[in-house]
């Protein structure tokens, strides 16, 4: 589905990504791991057309580099940024409505699905999103992205700042996506959740992929974990 080949990205004159290459297959959860500043979020933004980049990014065999973010989203790639980007003055339900796919085709997800998955959002359905807790806002952002019926969802640090029970819930949520045939590129620092639910793991360091393999292979590779992941 998604193929990234020899990707270089820049912030002004600063060269951030150095020849990043990987792919995400259909119904696959791929964890993109690494320390802060390793280039993980920049990789997500490059895929979504939000930073200047060179190389090749293909979606279902077609190049998407150079397209606008909204065009990429319309092709079926959803993006959940680390800063959540909810609309604070709109209610929970209105935020979900804004994410809803506008084509007349019924998507895989409904409001009822969102509220069944996260009952707390149902309780807060008519509450302004700006007064929600951090965990509730994260749930809302995830659900709003899903309402666009993407085939791939890129999620940047979904468990940041969340209580352990909510982290576990997010993990279940991501596995539910996989069961519905949706691919996930999971950018995460918490190895526990990433290693538990991902099919493959990528490790980034200094803007390059330094490891690619199964979670089990990463567990067994003490050098990679010590050099590029552990604090």
C-alpha positions in Angstrom: 0.0 0.0 0.0 2.5 2.6 1.2 6.0 2.6 -0.1 8.6 5.2 0.9 11.9 5.1 -1.0 15.1 7.1 -0.3 13.2 9.9 1.4 15.1 13.1 2.3 13.3 15.9 4.2 14.3 19.4 5.2 13.4 22.2 7.5 14.9 25.2 5.7 18.6 24.3 5.3 18.4 21.6 8.0 18.6 18.1 6.5 16.4 16.0 8.8 15.7 12.7 6.9 18.5 10.9 5.2 17.3 8.3 2.7 14.5 6.7 4.6 12.9 3.6 3.0 10.2 1.3 4.2 6.7 0.0 3.3 3.4 -0.7 5.1 1.2 -3.5 3.7 -2.5 -3.9 3.9 -3.9 -4.7 7.4 -0.4 -4.3 8.9 0.6 -2.5 12.0 4.1 -1.1 11.6 5.7 0.6 14.6 8.2 3.5 13.9 10.3 3.8 17.0 13.2 6.0 18.1 14.2 8.7 20.5 12.9 12.3 20.3 14.6 14.1 17.4 15.3 10.9 15.5 13.0 11.9 12.6 9.8 9.9 13.2 7.4 12.8 13.2 9.1 14.4 10.3 8.6 11.1 8.4 4.9 11.3 9.0 4.7 14.9 8.0 6.6 14.2 4.8 4.2 11.4 3.9 1.3 13.9 4.4 2.9 16.6 2.3 3.6 18.9 5.3 7.4 19.3 4.9 9.7 19.7 1.9 11.1 16.4 0.8 12.9 14.5 -2.0 12.6 10.8 -2.9 9.6 8.8 -3.7 6.4 8.1 -1.8 3.9 5.8 -3.4 0.3 5.0 -2.3 -1.2 2.0 -4.0 1.4 2.2 -6.8 0.8 5.9 -7.5 3.2 8.7 -6.5 1.8 11.1 -3.9 4.8 13.3 -3.3 4.0 17.0 -4.0 0.3 16.6 -3.3 -1.5 18.8 -0.7 -2.3 17.3 2.6 -6.0 17.3 2.0 -5.5 15.5 -1.4 -3.5 12.8 0.3 -6.2 12.5 3.0 -8.8 12.1 0.3 -6.8 9.2 -1.2 -7.3 7.3 2.0 -4.4 8.2 4.4 -5.5 9.4 7.8 -3.2 11.4 10.1 -3.4 11.8 13.9 -0.8 14.4 14.8 0.9 14.4 18.2 -0.7 17.8 19.2 -4.2 16.4 18.6 -5.6 19.5 16.8 -9.2 19.2 18.1 -11.6 22.1 17.5 -12.0 23.4 21.1 -15.2 25.4 20.7 -17.1 22.6 18.9 -18.7 19.7 20.7 -17.5 16.2 20.6 -20.2 15.2 18.1 -19.4 18.3 15.9 -15.7 17.4 15.8 -16.6 13.9 14.6 -18.9 15.3 12.0 -16.1 17.4 10.6 -14.1 14.2 10.0 -16.9 12.4 8.3 -16.3 11.3 4.7 -18.3 13.4 2.3 -18.6 11.1 -0.7 -22.0 9.5 -0.5 -20.4 6.1 0.1 -20.9 4.6 3.6 -17.6 4.1 5.4 -16.6 1.4 7.7 -17.2 3.5 10.8 -20.2 5.2 12.2 -20.8 7.5 15.2 -22.2 4.5 17.0 -18.9 2.7 16.4 -16.9 5.6 17.9 -19.2 5.8 21.0 -19.2 2.1 21.5 -15.4 2.0 21.4 -15.0 5.0 23.7 -18.1 5.3 25.9 -16.6 8.3 27.6 -17.1 10.2 24.3 -20.7 9.3 24.2 -21.1 10.8 27.7 -19.4 14.0 26.5 -21.2 14.0 23.1 -22.5 17.6 23.6 -19.6 19.0 25.5 -17.1 21.4 24.0 -13.9 19.6 23.1 -11.7 22.2 24.7 -12.8 21.2 28.2 -12.0 17.5 27.7 -9.1 15.8 29.5 -6.0 15.0 27.5 -7.0 11.4 27.2 -10.5 12.3 26.0 -9.0 14.6 23.4 -6.8 11.9 22.2 -9.7 9.5 21.8 -11.6 12.2 20.0 -8.8 12.9 17.5 -8.4 9.2 16.8 -12.1 8.8 16.2 -12.4 12.0 14.1 -9.7 10.7 11.8 -11.4 7.3 11.5 -14.7 9.0 10.4 -12.9 9.8 7.1 -12.7 6.1 6.5 -8.9 5.9 5.7 -7.2 2.7 4.5 -4.0 3.7 6.4 -3.8 5.7 9.5 -0.6 7.4 10.7 -0.7 7.9 14.4 2.0 10.1 16.2 2.5 9.3 19.9 -1.1 8.3 20.7 -0.3 7.3 24.2 1.6 10.4 25.2 0.5 11.6 28.6 -2.3 9.0 29.0 -3.1 6.9 32.1 -2.1 3.2 31.9 -5.8 2.1 31.5 -6.3 4.5 28.6 -3.0 3.3 27.0 -4.4 -0.2 27.1 -7.6 1.0 25.5 -5.7 2.7 22.7 -3.9 -0.6 22.0 -7.2 -2.4 21.7 -8.5 0.3 19.4 -5.5 -0.1 17.1 -5.9 -3.9 17.0 -9.6 -3.3 16.1 -8.4 -1.2 13.1 -6.3 -4.1 11.9 -9.2 -6.5 12.2 -11.1 -4.2 9.8 -8.3 -4.2 7.3 -6.9 -0.8 8.1 -3.1 -0.4 8.1 -1.4 1.5 10.9 1.9 3.4 11.0 2.4 3.8 14.7 4.9 6.4 15.9 5.5 5.6 19.5 8.1 5.8 22.3 6.4 3.3 24.6 8.0 0.0 23.6 5.5 -2.1 25.6 2.4 -1.2 23.5 4.4 -1.1 20.2 6.0 -4.5 20.7 2.7 -6.0 21.7 0.5 -5.0 18.8 2.8 -4.4 15.8 3.7 -6.9 13.0 7.0 -5.2 12.2 9.1 -2.6 14.0 11.3 0.1 12.4 13.9 2.0 14.5 15.1 5.4 13.5 18.2 7.2 14.5 19.6 10.5 13.2 17.1 10.6 10.4 17.7 7.1 9.0 16.2 3.6 9.5 18.7 1.6 11.6 16.7 -1.5 12.2 13.7 -3.3 10.5 12.3 -6.6 11.7 9.8 -8.3 13.9 9.1 -7.2 17.5 10.8 -10.5 18.6 13.9 -9.7 16.6 14.1 -6.3 18.2 13.6 -7.8 21.7 16.6 -10.0 21.0 18.8 -7.2 19.6 20.2 -5.7 22.7 22.7 -3.5 20.7 19.9 -1.7 18.8 17.8 -1.2 21.8 20.7 0.1 23.9 22.1 2.3 21.1 18.9 3.8 19.7 16.0 3.3 22.1 16.9 3.1 25.8 17.6 6.2 27.8 
